Amino acid sequence: MPTYAQTERRDLADLFLAVGPDAPTLNDGWSTRDLAAHLIVRERRPDAAGGILLPPLRGYAERVRLRIAGRPYPEIVDLVRRPPWWSPISNPLLDGAANTMEFFIHHEDVRRAQPGWHPRDLAADFQATLWRRASTLARLSLRRFRAAVLVQAPGYGETSAGAGGDRLRLVAAPAELVLFLSGRQRAARAQIEGSPPLAARLREAKLGF
């Protein structure tokens, strides 16, 4: 039975082909071609992948990504669809841990940038899997936010995050929390309870790793 990481990868590859290389994504300034090239760098170019997170290496990573993005689009999508067995993050031992949230988020980056999108009806087990990621992501992405944030996924759990101070309550399904906490607040369907100015600041905050 395919894992969630595998099904999200497959469905994203199918969507890449369906919308074409120039469709918008939630990633500012990136088309679907750009996003697909990013995924290839992440799992096929360990020499450049560090630049995704480390600013000193970002220029080199971007040059590699642009070269990949210049290849024929069907070839790029096929590289996304078929991960190499040797990849440090896509081998069978680590695929679920490293790629479930990554491919879910980028699948939604494409879906939610298209007109007429609507949230998917995800299986409860998948939502539970995403909640485990979201609870960890909350503590990472909100660690410097100057408030005490109670993050709740009704039916799945809750966790506390933030740097302390005035209290906010962030409530959503696990899938929506993953998107919100990864910096996609405007596309996530989440409710914030508390001081309106503080809630507005959370919706505009730069979140993510």
ZAMI-349681 format. One record per residue: residue number from 0; z, x, y of N, C-alpha, C in turn. Coordinates in nm, 3 decimals, padded with zeros to 5 digits, always signed. Atoms other than C-alpha are relative to their C-alpha. Example, Ala and Ser with C-alpha at 12.3 -4.5 7.8 and 13.67 -1.06 7.14 Angstrom:
// ZAMI-349681
  num     n.zz     n.xx     n.yy    ca.zz    ca.xx    ca.yy     c.zz     c.xx     c.yy
    0  +00.000  +00.089  -00.119  +00.780  +01.230  -00.450  +00.000  +00.090  +00.120
    1  -00.006  -00.082  -00.119  +00.714  +01.367  -00.106  +00.073  -00.077  +00.109
***
This chain:
// ZAMI-349681
  num     n.zz     n.xx     n.yy    ca.zz    ca.xx    ca.yy     c.zz     c.xx     c.yy
    0  +00.000  +00.085  -00.119  +00.000  +00.000  +00.000  +00.000  +00.089  +00.124
    1  +00.005  -00.085  -00.120  -00.094  +00.149  +00.339  +00.130  -00.008  +00.080
    2  -00.116  -00.001  -00.087  +00.188  +00.251  +00.570  -00.038  -00.056  +00.136
    3  +00.029  +00.049  -00.134  +00.222  +00.120  +00.923  -00.076  +00.103  +00.081
    4  +00.076  -00.105  -00.071  +00.103  +00.454  +01.057  -00.146  -00.005  -00.039
    5  +00.139  +00.003  +00.047  -00.211  +00.426  +00.844  -00.073  -00.124  +00.050
    6  +00.068  +00.121  -00.044  -00.286  +00.066  +00.937  -00.023  +00.001  +00.151
    7  +00.021  -00.010  -00.145  -00.234  +00.129  +01.310  -00.113  +00.097  +00.031
    8  +00.110  -00.096  -00.018  -00.464  +00.431  +01.287  -00.134  -00.066  -00.029
    9  +00.125  +00.066  +00.038  -00.732  +00.232  +01.106  -00.041  -00.105  +00.102
   10  +00.033  +00.108  -00.094  -00.711  -00.064  +01.343  -00.038  +00.056  +00.137
   11  +00.037  -00.062  -00.127  -00.722  +00.164  +01.647  -00.141  +00.057  -00.008
   12  +00.135  -00.054  +00.016  -01.032  +00.341  +01.513  -00.103  -00.113  +00.004
   13  +00.091  +00.115  -00.004  -01.196  +00.002  +01.454  -00.015  -00.052  +00.143
   14  +00.005  +00.049  -00.138  -01.106  -00.105  +01.808  -00.077  +00.096  +00.090
   15  +00.079  -00.098  -00.076  -01.243  +00.220  +01.954  -00.149  -00.031  -00.013
   16  +00.142  +00.028  +00.020  -01.579  +00.137  +01.799  -00.040  -00.134  +00.060
   17  +00.034  +00.134  -00.049  -01.564  -00.229  +01.898  -00.017  -00.004  +00.152
   18  +00.007  +00.007  -00.147  -01.501  -00.167  +02.270  -00.088  +00.108  +00.060
   19  +00.089  -00.105  -00.049  -01.709  +00.150  +02.303  +00.073  +00.113  +00.071
   20  -00.063  -00.123  -00.052  -01.647  +00.490  +02.463  +00.050  -00.007  +00.143
   21  -00.033  +00.004  -00.142  -01.607  +00.379  +02.824  +00.096  -00.112  +00.036
   22  -00.095  +00.108  -00.027  -01.355  +00.097  +02.789  +00.128  +00.056  +00.061
   23  -00.125  -00.047  -00.061  -01.035  +00.121  +02.995  +00.114  +00.004  -00.101
   24  -00.125  -00.004  +00.077  -00.694  +00.204  +02.851  +00.115  -00.010  +00.100
   25  -00.117  +00.000  -00.087  -00.341  +00.182  +02.988  +00.035  +00.139  +00.050
   26  -00.024  -00.138  -00.044  -00.346  +00.561  +03.026  -00.081  +00.025  +00.126
   27  +00.067  -00.009  -00.130  -00.427  +00.619  +03.393  -00.116  +00.099  -00.003
   28  +00.117  -00.086  -00.011  -00.779  +00.754  +03.436  -00.069  +00.031  -00.131
   29  +00.058  -00.031  +00.130  -00.853  +00.770  +03.065  -00.078  -00.119  -00.055
   30  +00.077  +00.098  +00.076  -01.128  +00.581  +02.888  +00.038  +00.011  -00.147
   31  -00.024  -00.010  +00.145  -01.126  +00.517  +02.515  -00.046  +00.135  -00.055
   32  +00.046  -00.133  +00.043  -01.326  +00.838  +02.469  +00.108  +00.105  +00.028
   33  -00.104  -00.095  -00.037  -01.054  +01.032  +02.653  +00.122  -00.011  -00.092
   34  -00.118  +00.022  +00.085  -00.774  +00.876  +02.449  -00.026  +00.049  -00.142
   35  +00.032  -00.047  +00.136  -00.950  +00.943  +02.118  +00.002  +00.152  -00.006
   36  -00.001  -00.147  -00.003  -00.999  +01.308  +02.217  +00.143  +00.053  +00.005
   37  -00.142  -00.039  -00.006  -00.628  +01.333  +02.302  +00.062  -00.003  -00.140
   38  -00.056  +00.011  +00.135  -00.538  +01.214  +01.951  -00.049  +00.112  -00.091
   39  +00.055  -00.110  +00.081  -00.766  +01.476  +01.798  +00.070  +00.132  +00.035
   40  -00.072  -00.121  -00.041  -00.603  +01.754  +02.002  +00.139  +00.000  -00.062
   41  -00.138  +00.010  +00.048  -00.261  +01.629  +01.898  +00.015  +00.039  -00.147
   42  -00.021  -00.026  +00.142  -00.321  +01.653  +01.524  -00.093  +00.104  -00.060
   43  +00.093  -00.096  +00.056  -00.612  +01.894  +01.480  -00.003  +00.135  +00.073
   44  +00.003  -00.123  -00.077  -00.553  +02.160  +01.746  +00.142  +00.046  +00.034
   45  -00.137  -00.044  -00.028  -00.202  +02.304  +01.710  +00.008  +00.107  +00.107
   46  +00.000  -00.101  -00.107  -00.305  +02.585  +01.945  +00.007  -00.063  +00.139
   47  +00.004  +00.068  -00.130  -00.347  +02.329  +02.225  +00.098  -00.116  +00.011
   48  -00.082  +00.122  -00.001  -00.119  +02.041  +02.124  +00.128  +00.017  +00.081
   49  -00.121  -00.021  -00.078  +00.183  +02.201  +02.291  -00.016  -00.037  +00.146
   50  +00.026  +00.035  -00.139  +00.020  +02.134  +02.626  +00.017  -00.147  +00.030
   51  -00.024  +00.142  -00.022  +00.071  +01.761  +02.576  +00.138  -00.020  +00.062
   52  -00.136  +00.013  -00.049  +00.442  +01.814  +02.651  +00.044  +00.114  +00.092
   53  -00.046  -00.118  -00.074  +00.469  +02.163  +02.804  -00.094  +00.030  +00.115
   54  +00.087  -00.020  -00.116  +00.333  +02.198  +03.160  -00.073  +00.134  +00.004
   55  +00.075  -00.126  -00.008  +00.247  +02.572  +03.134  -00.124  +00.004  -00.089
   56  +00.114  +00.001  +00.093  +00.007  +02.494  +02.848  -00.097  -00.115  +00.027
   57  +00.076  +00.124  -00.021  -00.138  +02.176  +02.998  -00.146  +00.026  +00.035
   58  +00.137  -00.028  -00.038  -00.447  +02.334  +03.150  -00.088  +00.033  -00.119
   59  +00.077  -00.035  +00.120  -00.561  +02.484  +02.821  -00.022  -00.123  -00.087
   60  +00.013  +00.121  +00.082  -00.490  +02.161  +02.634  -00.106  -00.094  +00.056
   61  +00.097  +00.090  -00.063  -00.696  +01.966  +02.886  -00.142  +00.052  -00.017
   62  +00.134  -00.056  +00.021  -00.990  +02.204  +02.856  -00.048  -00.027  -00.143
   63  +00.034  +00.029  +00.140  -00.983  +02.164  +02.477  -00.033  -00.148  -00.016
   64  +00.025  +00.144  +00.012  -00.960  +01.786  +02.510  -00.135  -00.039  +00.059
   65  +00.128  +00.033  -00.064  -01.257  +01.771  +02.745  -00.118  +00.045  -00.086
   66  +00.108  -00.045  +00.090  -01.470  +01.975  +02.505  -00.017  -00.097  -00.116
   67  +00.006  +00.097  +00.110  -01.382  +01.737  +02.223  -00.059  -00.132  +00.048
   68  +00.049  +00.127  -00.054  -01.451  +01.435  +02.444  -00.150  +00.000  +00.022
   69  +00.144  -00.009  -00.019  -01.804  +01.563  +02.497  -00.081  -00.015  -00.127
   70  +00.073  +00.016  +00.126  -01.892  +01.524  +02.131  -00.046  -00.145  -00.015
   71  +00.045  +00.139  +00.020  -02.077  +01.213  +02.005  +00.117  -00.092  -00.034
   72  -00.116  +00.090  +00.013  -01.841  +00.916  +02.021  +00.027  -00.042  -00.144
   73  -00.032  +00.037  +00.138  -01.882  +00.798  +01.659  +00.066  +00.115  -00.078
   74  -00.062  -00.116  +00.065  -01.793  +01.151  +01.547  +00.146  +00.014  +00.041
   75  -00.138  -00.007  -00.049  -01.480  +01.150  +01.765  +00.086  -00.104  -00.070
   76  -00.078  +00.108  +00.063  -01.367  +00.815  +01.625  +00.023  +00.030  -00.148
   77  -00.017  -00.032  +00.141  -01.427  +00.933  +01.270  +00.108  +00.107  -00.020
   78  -00.106  -00.101  +00.009  -01.202  +01.235  +01.334  +00.137  -00.063  +00.019
   79  -00.126  +00.072  -00.015  -00.929  +00.998  +01.453  +00.032  -00.075  -00.129
   80  -00.021  +00.084  +00.118  -00.976  +00.775  +01.149  +00.043  +00.082  -00.122
   81  -00.023  -00.080  +00.121  -00.958  +01.060  +00.893  +00.080  +00.125  +00.036
   82  -00.081  -00.115  -00.038  -00.664  +01.291  +00.966  -00.010  +00.112  -00.103
   83  +00.006  -00.111  +00.095  -00.671  +01.639  +00.813  +00.129  +00.010  -00.082
   84  -00.117  -00.008  +00.087  -00.438  +01.689  +00.517  +00.095  +00.111  +00.043
   85  -00.081  -00.116  -00.036  -00.316  +02.018  +00.666  +00.073  -00.015  +00.132
   86  -00.059  +00.015  -00.133  -00.207  +01.879  +01.003  +00.153  +00.004  -00.005
   87  -00.146  -00.004  -00.003  +00.155  +01.960  +01.093  +00.064  -00.136  +00.020
   88  -00.060  +00.131  -00.027  +00.206  +01.597  +01.200  -00.064  -00.114  -00.078
   89  +00.070  +00.109  +00.068  -00.039  +01.400  +00.986  -00.008  +00.019  -00.150
   90  -00.003  -00.018  +00.145  +00.025  +01.537  +00.638  +00.083  -00.113  -00.061
   91  -00.067  +00.115  +00.061  +00.159  +01.282  +00.387  +00.152  -00.001  +00.014
   92  -00.146  -00.004  -00.009  +00.519  +01.401  +00.422  +00.051  -00.046  +00.137
   93  -00.048  +00.027  -00.136  +00.541  +01.353  +00.799  -00.075  -00.112  +00.071
   94  +00.086  +00.096  -00.068  +00.276  +01.092  +00.876  +00.078  -00.120  +00.055
   95  -00.073  +00.118  -00.045  +00.511  +00.794  +00.895  +00.090  +00.029  +00.117
   96  -00.094  -00.034  -00.105  +00.773  +00.965  +01.108  -00.071  +00.040  +00.129
   97  +00.067  -00.054  -00.119  +00.526  +01.134  +01.344  -00.100  -00.096  +00.062
   98  +00.117  +00.075  -00.047  +00.255  +00.871  +01.376  +00.016  -00.150  +00.012
   99  -00.013  +00.146  -00.009  +00.389  +00.517  +01.341  +00.007  -00.046  +00.145
  100  -00.013  +00.042  -00.139  +00.501  +00.485  +01.702  -00.118  +00.048  +00.083
  101  +00.113  -00.055  -00.077  +00.223  +00.710  +01.836  -00.123  -00.091  -00.009
  102  +00.122  +00.080  +00.014  -00.057  +00.500  +01.690  +00.021  -00.145  +00.039
  103  -00.028  +00.133  -00.052  +00.114  +00.170  +01.764  -00.019  -00.003  +00.152
  104  +00.009  -00.004  -00.146  +00.146  +00.268  +02.131  -00.145  +00.012  +00.046
  105  +00.137  -00.020  -00.048  -00.211  +00.391  +02.165  -00.092  -00.115  -00.042
  106  +00.074  +00.122  +00.035  -00.346  +00.089  +01.977  +00.019  -00.104  +00.112
  107  -00.026  +00.096  -00.107  -00.175  -00.126  +02.241  -00.055  +00.049  +00.134
  108  +00.062  -00.052  -00.123  -00.300  +00.107  +02.517  -00.142  -00.051  +00.016
  109  +00.138  +00.052  -00.006  -00.650  -00.007  +02.429  +00.001  -00.152  +00.004
  110  -00.002  +00.147  +00.006  -00.571  -00.369  +02.338  +00.036  -00.061  +00.135
  111  -00.054  +00.065  -00.119  -00.372  -00.445  +02.653  -00.075  +00.035  +00.127
  112  +00.085  -00.030  -00.115  -00.626  -00.290  +02.887  -00.126  -00.087  +00.001
  113  +00.118  +00.086  +00.008  -00.888  -00.543  +02.776  +00.035  -00.141  +00.048
  114  -00.029  +00.136  -00.047  -00.919  -00.893  +02.927  +00.033  -00.093  -00.117
  115  -00.033  +00.101  +00.098  -00.760  -01.178  +02.737  +00.090  +00.045  -00.113
  116  -00.086  -00.046  +00.107  -00.518  -00.972  +02.531  +00.123  -00.090  -00.012
  117  -00.126  +00.070  +00.021  -00.207  -01.128  +02.383  +00.081  +00.080  -00.103
  118  -00.081  -00.076  +00.096  +00.087  -00.983  +02.187  -00.033  -00.038  -00.143
  119  +00.023  +00.026  +00.142  +00.034  -00.949  +01.816  +00.125  -00.060  -00.065
  120  -00.110  +00.054  +00.080  +00.250  -01.141  +01.568  +00.028  +00.101  -00.111
  121  -00.027  -00.109  +00.094  +00.395  -00.838  +01.389  +00.103  -00.043  -00.105
  122  -00.093  +00.028  +00.109  +00.577  -00.856  +01.057  +00.141  +00.046  +00.039
  123  -00.138  -00.033  -00.033  +00.956  -00.848  +01.078  +00.035  +00.142  -00.043
  124  -00.029  -00.136  +00.046  +00.966  -00.525  +00.877  -00.059  +00.103  +00.096
  125  +00.061  -00.092  -00.097  +00.730  -00.358  +01.123  +00.083  +00.000  +00.129
  126  -00.085  +00.005  -00.118  +00.942  -00.481  +01.414  +00.129  +00.079  -00.023
  127  -00.122  -00.075  +00.031  +01.249  -00.336  +01.240  -00.027  +00.150  +00.006
  128  +00.038  -00.142  -00.008  +01.068  -00.003  +01.204  -00.013  +00.044  +00.145
  129  +00.016  -00.034  -00.142  +00.976  -00.008  +01.572  +00.134  -00.001  +00.073
  130  -00.132  +00.000  -00.062  +01.334  -00.095  +01.667  +00.071  +00.134  -00.022
  131  -00.064  -00.130  +00.025  +01.458  +00.224  +01.500  -00.056  +00.106  +00.095
  132  +00.059  -00.093  -00.096  +01.213  +00.418  +01.717  +00.045  -00.033  +00.142
  133  -00.035  +00.041  -00.136  +01.296  +00.215  +02.028  +00.143  +00.036  +00.035
  134  -00.139  -00.031  -00.030  +01.670  +00.270  +01.999  +00.018  +00.148  +00.031
  135  -00.003  -00.142  -00.032  +01.616  +00.646  +01.991  -00.071  +00.028  +00.132
  136  +00.078  -00.020  -00.122  +01.352  +00.631  +02.264  +00.079  -00.042  +00.124
  137  -00.080  +00.047  -00.113  +01.592  +00.436  +02.488  +00.093  +00.109  +00.050
  138  -00.095  -00.103  -00.040  +01.848  +00.714  +02.485  -00.070  +00.120  +00.064
  139  +00.075  -00.112  -00.057  +01.580  +00.975  +02.560  -00.060  -00.035  +00.135
  140  +00.076  +00.031  -00.121  +01.376  +00.797  +02.824  +00.088  -00.048  +00.115
  141  -00.088  +00.052  -00.104  +01.671  +00.646  +03.011  +00.115  +00.094  +00.033
  142  -00.117  -00.088  -00.013  +01.903  +00.947  +03.000  +00.030  +00.036  +00.145
  143  -00.021  -00.035  -00.140  +01.853  +01.020  +03.372  -00.007  -00.120  +00.093
  144  +00.007  +00.120  -00.086  +01.820  +00.662  +03.495  +00.140  -00.037  +00.045
  145  -00.134  +00.017  -00.056  +02.112  +00.594  +03.725  +00.046  -00.145  -00.009
  146  -00.058  +00.131  +00.030  +02.245  +00.280  +03.565  +00.044  +00.004  -00.146
  147  -00.037  +00.019  +00.141  +02.410  +00.170  +03.242  -00.088  -00.112  -00.054
  148  +00.098  +00.097  +00.050  +02.137  -00.009  +03.047  +00.035  -00.040  -00.143
  149  -00.018  +00.054  +00.134  +02.212  -00.231  +02.750  -00.137  -00.047  -00.048
  150  +00.133  +00.030  +00.053  +01.891  -00.243  +02.547  +00.018  -00.087  -00.124
  151  -00.020  +00.094  +00.109  +01.873  -00.544  +02.316  -00.133  -00.049  -00.055
  152  +00.113  +00.060  +00.071  +01.619  -00.656  +02.057  +00.059  -00.111  -00.086
  153  -00.067  +00.108  +00.073  +01.744  -00.999  +01.945  -00.044  -00.006  -00.147
  154  +00.027  +00.004  +00.143  +01.773  -01.010  +01.569  -00.014  +00.136  -00.064
  155  +00.021  -00.134  +00.054  +01.734  -00.634  +01.533  +00.111  +00.097  +00.038
  156  -00.108  -00.089  -00.039  +02.008  -00.461  +01.729  +00.006  +00.023  +00.149
  157  -00.014  -00.036  -00.140  +02.120  -00.317  +02.058  +00.052  +00.143  +00.009
  158  -00.049  -00.134  -00.025  +02.200  +00.022  +02.207  +00.024  +00.016  +00.149
  159  -00.030  -00.028  -00.140  +02.341  +00.158  +02.530  -00.067  +00.129  +00.042
  160  +00.070  -00.118  -00.049  +02.153  +00.408  +02.743  +00.021  +00.009  +00.151
  161  -00.010  -00.018  -00.143  +02.127  +00.538  +03.097  +00.110  +00.097  +00.037
  162  -00.094  -00.101  -00.050  +02.332  +00.774  +03.312  +00.128  -00.061  +00.053
  163  -00.122  +00.065  -00.045  +02.598  +00.517  +03.400  -00.014  -00.055  +00.141
  164  +00.004  +00.065  -00.131  +02.674  +00.309  +03.706  -00.015  -00.150  -00.016
  165  +00.023  +00.144  +00.009  +02.564  -00.046  +03.772  -00.069  -00.034  -00.131
  166  +00.050  +00.037  +00.132  +02.471  -00.239  +03.461  -00.127  -00.083  +00.009
  167  +00.120  +00.080  +00.022  +02.135  -00.375  +03.355  -00.007  -00.037  -00.148
  168  +00.023  +00.041  +00.139  +02.035  -00.561  +03.040  -00.151  -00.013  -00.018
  169  +00.143  +00.001  +00.030  +01.686  -00.499  +02.898  -00.018  -00.067  -00.135
  170  +00.012  +00.081  +00.121  +01.582  -00.758  +02.639  -00.147  -00.022  -00.033
  171  +00.138  +00.024  +00.045  +01.260  -00.777  +02.437  -00.006  +00.020  -00.150
  172  +00.027  -00.033  +00.140  +01.116  -00.765  +02.089  -00.018  +00.151  -00.013
  173  +00.011  -00.145  +00.016  +01.114  -00.412  +01.942  -00.134  +00.057  +00.045
  174  +00.132  -00.051  -00.039  +00.738  -00.370  +01.993  -00.013  +00.010  +00.151
  175  +00.007  -00.001  -00.146  +00.771  -00.460  +02.361  +00.091  +00.108  +00.058
  176  -00.090  -00.106  -00.047  +01.066  -00.224  +02.403  -00.063  +00.137  -00.016
  177  +00.068  -00.129  +00.019  +00.866  +00.064  +02.257  -00.098  +00.024  +00.114
  178  +00.097  -00.016  -00.109  +00.595  +00.003  +02.516  +00.071  +00.019  +00.134
  179  -00.073  -00.011  -00.126  +00.840  -00.046  +02.803  +00.061  +00.139  +00.015
  180  -00.073  -00.127  -00.008  +01.042  +00.266  +02.721  -00.090  +00.122  -00.007
  181  +00.095  -00.112  +00.001  +00.732  +00.480  +02.676  -00.080  +00.007  +00.132
  182  +00.063  -00.007  -00.131  +00.632  +00.415  +03.037  -00.106  -00.103  +00.028
  183  +00.101  +00.105  -00.016  +00.418  +00.106  +02.997  +00.066  -00.132  +00.042
  184  -00.080  +00.116  -00.036  +00.655  -00.133  +03.172  -00.086  -00.118  +00.044
  185  +00.079  +00.111  -00.054  +00.383  -00.336  +03.344  -00.073  -00.077  -00.109
  186  +00.071  +00.067  +00.109  +00.213  -00.417  +03.015  +00.094  -00.058  -00.104
  187  -00.096  +00.046  +00.099  +00.533  -00.492  +02.823  +00.062  -00.133  +00.044
  188  -00.062  +00.129  -00.028  +00.678  -00.841  +02.799  +00.149  +00.013  -00.030
  189  -00.143  -00.025  +00.013  +01.044  -00.764  +02.859  +00.073  -00.066  +00.115
  190  -00.084  +00.064  -00.102  +01.325  -00.930  +03.052  +00.109  +00.098  +00.042
  191  -00.107  -00.085  -00.052  +01.563  -00.736  +03.278  +00.098  -00.089  +00.075
  192  -00.105  +00.077  -00.065  +01.894  -00.892  +03.382  +00.091  +00.096  +00.076
  193  -00.085  -00.083  -00.083  +02.101  -00.749  +03.665  -00.048  +00.000  +00.142
  194  +00.036  -00.010  -00.141  +02.063  -00.643  +04.026  -00.152  +00.004  +00.016
  195  +00.147  -00.002  -00.017  +01.705  -00.728  +04.136  -00.055  +00.132  +00.051
  196  +00.054  -00.129  -00.042  +01.658  -00.400  +04.329  +00.005  +00.105  -00.111
  197  -00.012  -00.096  +00.109  +01.784  -00.200  +04.032  -00.099  -00.032  -00.111
  198  +00.098  +00.040  +00.101  +01.568  -00.401  +03.792  -00.140  +00.042  +00.042
  199  +00.132  -00.042  -00.050  +01.265  -00.332  +04.013  -00.016  +00.150  -00.015
  200  +00.008  -00.146  +00.014  +01.348  +00.038  +04.007  -00.025  +00.039  -00.145
  201  +00.024  -00.029  +00.141  +01.359  +00.034  +03.628  -00.145  -00.030  -00.038
  202  +00.139  +00.033  +00.033  +01.020  -00.136  +03.613  -00.098  +00.103  +00.057
  203  +00.088  -00.099  -00.061  +00.874  +00.138  +03.834  +00.033  +00.143  -00.043
  204  -00.044  -00.136  +00.037  +01.060  +00.434  +03.681  -00.101  +00.068  -00.091
  205  +00.085  -00.078  +00.089  +00.871  +00.710  +03.508  +00.078  +00.022  -00.129
  206  -00.071  -00.005  +00.127  +00.987  +00.661  +03.150  -00.085  +00.070  -00.105
  207  +00.070  -00.069  +00.109  +00.893  +00.830  +02.825  +00.067  +00.132  -00.026
  208  -00.058  -00.128  +00.036  +00.956  +01.172  +02.678  -00.006  +00.097  +00.117
***
